[in-house]
Amino acid sequence: MTKSATSSPLPIPVANWALFLDLDGTLIDIAARPDRVIVPDGLVEALSDIRESLGGALALISGRTLADIDRLTAPLRFACAGEHGAAQRFSNGRLRTRHDDYIFPESLRAELRAAAASWPGVTIEDKTYNIVVHYRQAPSCHAAVRDFTRLLAARAGPEFEALPARMAFEIRHRKVNKGAAVQAFMAERPFAGRLPVFVGDDVTDEDGFRAAVALGGLGLDVRVQFDGEAARVRNWLQSVRLQLRN
């Protein structure tokens, strides 16, 4: 099996993994709006068991905020990186956040909100460091959303970029990415010295794939290894849970 996001079959889990998991589209199914997702029964318990089997080396790396991640995984709290790594919480509870100059400027956010108000069905997910424009309920707005987010990212400066996501475009600082989050966790206990395995489903997860592979680990792309279905990832995690127990 090659160490890439396009490799197959699925790897056999081993106790020295450091497991990094995206949320939306990977662990939970995409919903019409981010606030309408449903966390399947048994998912949080499975993650908890896997974390225990891996000596604590499991982290969630998501575009969501830390508070939103905690809401979805309540009552448990995991090591996690929110907003693609802009905010990180390590296994010991220590927090680390990016500098303020990594925040997308408020003046440009206001322009984006005003534009979205003229696109019926388009919604804004406004976070501290980045901003996401969702057009799932207005697919005809794809080109308008794409072009305007790219324009605003360019106006913010070369440090910012507009990335395509699932029926959305997201503007972020180039240094705020999931690959940097993986590197940060891998420098800390209990992740250090382990084999990183990153599982994700979208363009923003590709930085995580590359970081895991560069550190000698694996990138598992839901679009490839799991036929694009979060349910298949959850089934695989249940098998990982059982195999790590044996």
N, C-alpha and C positions, 0 to 999 in steps of 0.2 A: 504494500500500500504506500503510495507516495504521500508526502507531507504537504498537501495542498487542499484548497477549498473545493476542488473538483474531484477528489479521490473517492474511491469506494472499494470494498464494502465498508460497513461501519466498523470501527475499531473495537476490540475487546477491552473493556475497562480494567484498569489496574490501580492499585492502591496509591501509587505515587502521582496520580493525576492532580493537576490544579484545574478545576472546571470553571469556565467563564460562560455565562448564559445571558443572551439577550432576552427581553420579555415579549414585546408585541410581535406577533408573527412567528415567534419561536416557541415560547412556553404557553402563550395565550393567543387565542384567535383574534384576528383583526375585527374591529367593530366599526359601525358607521361613524362613531366619534370616540376619541380616546377615553372619555369618561363613561363609556357604555360597555367596556369590556367585561367579560365574566371570567373569573378565576375558577377553573374546573375543580371539582371535589377531589381531594387527595393530592393535588399538586404540591401544596406547601409542605405537607407531611413527607412526601417523597423527597423534596429538596432537602429537608432537614435530615432525613436518614442518610442521604448521599453525603451531605456535608460532614456528618459524624464519621462515616466510613472513610472519608478523605482527610480526616484529622483537621477539619475546619476549612480546607482549601476549596471553597466554592464561593463564587461571587456573581452577583447579578450586575450586568453592565447594560444600561438602558438610556434611551433619550429622555425618559421621564425624570422628574425631580426625585430627590431622595425621599421626600415626604410622600410622593405618589407611589413609589416603590414599596415603602413601608405600609401604606394603606392596602395595597394589593396582596401583600404577604402576611398581613396581621393574622394572629398575634405575634408571629415570629419576626425577627429582624436579621438580615443577612449582611455580610460584607457586600458593599455595592458601590457602583459609580453611576451617578445621575448626570443627565444632560451630556451624555457621551463622554463622561470623564471629567467634566468641569468641577464637579463636586464628588469627592471620594470619601467613603467611610470604611476604615480598615477593620479587621477582625477584633481588634481590641477596643473599638469604638472611636478611635481617633479620627477627626475630620480634617480634610484638606480641600481647599478651594482654589480656583484659579484667580489671577489678578483681575482687577476691574477693567483693565484695558482689553480683556478678552470678551467683554460684553458688547453685543451688537448695539449700536447707538440708539438712544431713545427717539431722536428726531426721525430717524429712518423707520423705526418701528411704527411711529404715528402715521407716516405715509402709507405703510403697508396695511395698517388697520383701516385707514380711510379707503384704500383701494378695495380691500376685501368687502367692505360694506356695500360696494357697488356690484359685487358678484354674488347673486342669490345662491345660497347653499354652501358657499365657501366659509370656512371657519378658521379662526386663528388660535393657535396654542402658544401662548406667550410665556416664556420661561426666563429665568434670570440671565442666562448667557446666550441663549439662542431663541429663535422664533420659527414656528412651523405654520405653513399655510396648507390646510387640508381641503381638497376639492373632490373627495369621494362622492359627495352628494350633488356635485356639479361638474361632471366630467368634461362638459363642453368648455369649461374655463381652464383646461390644462395649459394651453399655449399662453394665455394671458398671465396665469400664475407663474409659469416658468420664466417668461420674459421679464416680468416685473421683479421677481425675486433675484434674478441674475443681475438686473440693472442696479438694484439697491445694494447687493453684495459688492459689486464693482465700485459703487460710490463710497462704500464704507472703507475701502482700501484693499490692497492685495492680500492682506492677512485674512480676509473673510471670503467665504465661498457659499454658493447656493447648491445644495445637493438634492437630487431626486430621491424620494422615498416612495412608499406605497400610497399612491394617489395623494401625494403631498410633495412640497418642496420645503427645505429647511435651510436657514441661513445660520452659519456658525463660524467661529474663528478656526482657522486651519489647524492650530495646535491643540484644539479641544477635540479629541477623537478617541475612539475606543482602543486603538493600538497603544496610545500613551497610557491609558488606564491599565491595560494588561501589564505593561512594563512596570508601572508603579506598584501594582499588587505583587508582581513576581520578585520585587526587591524586598518584600516584607514577609515575616512569618504569618501564617503557616504555608505560604505559597512558594517561598524561595526554595530552590533546589528541586522542584517538582517539574513534571511534564505538562505544559499548558495546553489545554484543549478548549478552543473557543467555538461556540455554536451560535450562529446568527442567520438572519434571513434577508438582509437588505444591504443597500449600498454602504450605509454607515457602519455596517459590521465588517466590511472588507479590511478596514484598518486593523481590526481585532484579529482577523485571519492571518494577516501578514505578520503581525507582532508575534502571535503564537508560533507560527512556522519559523520565524527568525530565531526564536528561542529554543528551537528543536522540537516543538510540539506540533499540534494539528489544528487545522481550521475545518469545521464542518458546516457547509452551507446548506441551509434548509431547502433552498431552491433546487439543490442538486441531490444531496443524500436523502432527503425526506420528502421528495416530490412536492415541495412547497407547502406542506401541511404541518401545522403545529401539533395536531393530534398524533402524528407519527413521531414527533420529537418526544411527546409525553409518554408514548408507549415505549420508546427506546429508553427513556429515563427510568421507567419502572423496571426494565430488564437490567439496567446498570445498577439500580438499587439492589436487586436480588443477587447479581453476580458479585458485587462488592461485599455482600454479607457472607458469602461462601469462602 
